[in-house]
């Protein structure tokens, strides 16, 4: 007798739609405090193919951001993602994914036009009933079309150990080693007095670059390597059935620093890769998170985070003296979300959330000393076929 075992499979296409309204009283995260409302919309169309042990996913994502007080900062992002997951057994899981995205901006904000390519892989496994682990590798290549000095590639290797006990206590130990390499030699710009193409003050340092683009030279063999590690330990505890709390500590240390940055009071729009590169400072970070399930559908989350940053490059203070920059950042988050069940199929649920974020950044350089209040309201729904 011949017995043939057939592997079952099925597919599931769908769309995830989300929209949010954000009120931000310090959009550019500095002492100037520029206010703006932000409307953000996101559409993600996906196709999943499942077998007994694997999943293959294709998705296209479109994101649109509109700033009412700074319409020149409006942007949109298109992204394509492919992911594959294979479950060897209940304790071993392999994930591989790749993505490509492009960010389109208006002319005044042209330094933020970028194309991103990334690859990610991870492997989860267990040592025993208590101890599980994950190893991972992430590669990314970021290209700034109009600011090639900041284009770079990055390789990150990571390992996480997780311990879980019957007391509903979990311990996470995480290590990441990151290597960042700039793609181009440094372009040294010479100041000119031709202001023909300079946009009005407040519209951006990016536009000001156009006045000096024809007066430059290349610094050959300029240093481009950056190396750092990040250690994180986290303890999570379920206090009662509906209440959980976690405490984490992270330590970031630069081993090789050749980070690049732009100086000047005219740059305007917060972008961590350009203006607050995490390879440019050493950091101690403490974070407390509390999650309370008010009901099966209603969740309340709060967190407090304290960061101590020691920057590795000198910055000009209000007297134009270059000094070491030291920042202490305090952040508080409160988020309430409710998930509504709609129908048995196609349009199954709707998630509505609102949140508040308060930030106080104390810096020895006046320009970076600021407060920030953000209020947000959003909704997300998914349609599956």
N, C-alpha and C positions, 0 to 999 in steps of 0.2 A: 504494500500500500504506500502510495506517495502522498505526503502531506505538504501542502504549500501554505506558508504563512504570509499573508499580505499586510503590508504596513498601511495603516489608515492615514489619510491626509485630507486637509481642507484649507480653503482660503478665506480671507476676510478683508475686504476693502472698507475704507471708512474715511471720515473727515473729522478733524478736531477744530473747533472754532472758538476763539477767545477774544475778548475785548476788555480794555481797562482804561480808566480815567485816573490820572495822577496829578496831584497838586504839589509842586516842589518850590519851596521858597528860596532855594539856593542851587540853581541848576548847575552851575559851573564849579561848585564846591571850593569857594574861596571867600575872602573877606568882602568882596564887592556885593555879594548877595543879589543875584538876578533871579527874579521870580518868573515862573511859567507854568501853565497847565499843559499836560501831555496827554494826547489821545493815542493809544496803541492798539492795533488790531493784528490778529495773527490767524492764518489759515494753514492747517497741516493736512494734506491729503496723503493717505498711506495705503499700502497693500501688504497684508501678512499672508504668508504661506506656512502652514503648520504640518508637521508629521509627528509621529509618536515621540520622537526624541529631539526634534529640531524646529527652528523657526527662522524664516527668511523674510526680511522686511525691506520694502522700498518706500521712500517718502519724499514729498516735496513740500517745502515750507516757505510761506510768504509772510513777511512782517513789515508793517507800515507804522511809522512813528511821526506824529505831527506836534509841533511846539507852537502854541498860540502866540506867545510873545517873541519868539525867535523863529519865524517861518523859514528863514534861510537854513536852519538846522534840520529841517524835515528830511527824513531818509527812509529808504526801504531796503530790505535784505531778502535775497532769494537764496535758498539752500536746498541741496539734494543730498539725501542720506541713504546709505545701504548698510544693513546690519544682518549678521548671522549668529545664531545661538545654537549650540549643540549640548544636550544633556547626556553625559555618559552614563550617569546613574543619579541617585538622589543626592550624592555628595560631591559630584564633579560637574562643572559647567564651564564651557568655553564660549566667550563672546568676542566677536570681531566686527568692527564697523568702520566705515569711511564716509567722509562728507566733503562737499565743496560748496562754498557760499560766496556771494558777492554783495558788497554794500554800495548802494548808489546814493550820492549826496548832491547837493546843489553847489554851484561854482564857488560861493563864498566859503564853503566848508570843505573844499576839495582835498585837504590833507587827510580827511577821514575816509576817502574812497579806498576800499580794500578788497582783496580777494583772499579767501582762506581755504586751505586744504588740510585735512586732518585724517589720521588713522589711529584707531584705538584697538587694543586687545587686552583681554583679562582671562584668567583661569582661576576658578574657585574650587577648593578641595577641602577635605577634613582630615585632621590627624586622629581625632577620636570624637566621642560624643560631646565633649566640652569645647574642644579647640578646633576652629576652622580658620582658613587663610585664603588670601587672594594675592596673586602676582599679576602685574600689569605693565604694559608699555604703551605710551602715547606719543605720537609724532604730529607736529603741526608746522605748516609753512604759511606765514602771514606776509602778504605783499601789499604795501602801500603805494598805489600807483603814482601819486604826486609827491610823495615824501620817501623816496627809496632808501634814504639813510636808515630808516627805522624798520625796513623789511627784514624778516628773520626767520630762521627755522629753530624748532625746539624739540628736544628729546627728553622724555620724563620716564624714569623707571620707578615703580612703586611696589610696596609689599605691605599687606595688612594682616595682622593676627587678631582674631576675635575669640574671646572666651565667654561662654554663657553658662550660668549656673541655675540650679533649680530655685534659688532665692529670687529669681527674676532680675538678677544683676548681670550686666554685660560690661566687658572691658575690651576696648579697641586700642591697638598699638599700630601706628601707621608711620611708614617711612617713604619719602619721595626724594629722588635725586634728579635734578633738572639741569640740562645743558642747553644754553641758548647761544646761537651764533648769528650775528648780523650778516646779511647777504651781500652788502656793498661796503666799499671803503667810504670813509666820512667825506662829505662835501662841505668845504669851508666857504661860507658865503661872506662876501664883502659888502659893507653897508653902502647904499647909494642914496642920493637925495632926489631921485626921480619918484614922485608920488602920484604919477598919473593914474595908476591902477589900484591905489590903496583904497579899500572900502572904508566907510565911516567907522569911527572908533566904536567898539562894541560888537562889530560884525565879525571880527576874528583875525587872529594872527595868521591864519592860513592864507587869507587873501593878501596880506602884506608880503608874503613870500614871493609873490609875483613881481615885486619891484626889484628883487635882488637875484632873480633866477639867472640873469645874464652876466652876473658878476660873481664868479665862483672858481674854485680850484679844488682838486681832489687830493686828499691826504692818503697817499699810497701806503699799503701795508698797515693800515690803522688797526689797532686792537679791536677784536670783535667777539672774543670768547667770554661767556659768562657761565659760572657753575655755582649751584647752591644746593643745600639740602633742607628738607622740612620734616620735622619730627612732631607727631601729634599723638597724645594719649587722651582717651575719653572713657568716662565711666557713666553708664546709664542704669537707672534703677526705677522699677515700677513700684511706686509707693503704695497705691491702692489700685483697684481694678481699673479705674478711669483716669488715673493720674500718673504721669511719668516725668522724671527729671534727669538731666544729664549735665555733666561738668567736663569741660575739655581744656587742655593746655597745648599750645603749639609753639615751637621754636624754629625760626627760620634763620639760616646762617649762610652768608655769601662766602664762597671759597675763592672764586675768581670774579672780579667786578670790572667790566668795561661797559657798563650801561650808558646809554645815550639819552639826552634830554634836551628840551627846548626851554630857554629862559625868557621871561618877558611878561609884563602885565597884560598883554593883549591876547594871549591865548585863553580860550574861553570854554571849550566844551569838554567835560570830563571824559577821559579815555585812559584806562589804566595802562594799556600797552605803551602809549606814547608819553604820558605825563606823570604816571605813578607806577612805573615798572617795578614789579615785585622782586626783580633781580637787583634793584638799586638800593636796598636797605636790609638791615637785620631786624628781626621782629620777635617780640614775645606777645602771645595772644591768649587771653583767658575768656571762655565763653560759658554761659549758663543758659540752658534751655528748659522750659517747663511746658508740658502738653497736657491739656485736660479735655477729656471727651465728655462734653455736657450731655450729649445723647448720641445715638448711633450715627446721626447725620451732622451734628453740630460740634465743631472742634475749636478750642481756644488755645492759641500758642503765644508764648512770650519768650523773649531772650534778651540777655544783656551781654555785651562784648566789650572788652577792654584791650586795646592794642598799644604797644610801645614800639615805636619805629625809630631806628637810628640810621639815617641816610648816609650813604657812603660817598656821595659827591657833595661839594660845597655849593650853597645857594646864596644869592645876594639878598641882604636884608634891606630895610627901608633906607639905610644910609649908604647903600651900594657897596657894602663890605661883604666879601664872600666868607660865609661862616658855615660850620657844620649844622645841618638841620636835624632837629629832634622833635618828633610829634608824639603826643598822647591822644588817642582817639577813644571816645566813649560812644557806644551805640545801644539804643533800646528799641526793641520791636514788639508790637502787639498785633496779632492777626486772628481774625474770627472768620470761619468759613462754614458754610452749610451746603450739604449735598441733597438735592431734591430728586426723588425718583419720579420719572415721568411716565414712560410707557414700557411695555414688556420687550419691545424690540425696536430697532432703528434708532429712535431718539429716546435713550434709556434714562439719562440723568442730566442734571444741570447743577453746576457748582458755582455758588456766589460767595465772594469773599471781600473783606475790607481790612485794611491794615494801616498802621501808623508807625513811622520810623523817626526817631530823634537821634541826631548826631551832634556831638560836640568835639571838635578837633582843636586841641591846644598845641600851638607850635611856637618855637622861639623866633620864627620869622613871621612877621605880622600878616603878610599876604595869605598865609596858609592857616591862620587862626580864624575859625568860623563855626557857626551853628547851622543846622539844617533840619527842617521839618518837612516830612513827606506824608501825605495822605493818599491812599489808593483805594479804588473800588473796581472790582472786575468780575467777570463771569466766564465760565468755560463750559462748553457742551460738546458732546461727541455724537456723531451719526455713524452707525455701523450697518452694513448690508449683509 
